[in-house]
Amino acid sequence: MYTKEYDYPIEAAKQGITGSVTLEFDLNAKGEPVNIRVIEASPEGYFEQAGINALEQWRYKVNLDDTGNVIEGTGIQVQFGWNLGSGQ
């Protein structure tokens, strides 16, 4: 699996807002996340797009069945969190 660091949304950082987003997605035969859906965002309106942008960069190792379909490649969930930490 290849993951990439994800950005803190500028507006949220300026306002000192922390939060999280849970995404659900499927994998294609290349291991790319597709059909990305927001399941939960807290607070709403700040972190959804940043989470989607990050997940679009990730790549997974997939196993294919005899017909070329991804085995266990649907309904996968991941949660991203943003926290400014102490001192910021």
Secondary structure, DSSP 8 states (H G I E B T S, - for coil): -B-------HHHHHHT--EEEEEEEEE-TTS-EEEEEEEEEESTTTSHHHHHHHHHH-B----B-TTS-BTT-SSEEEEEEE---TT-
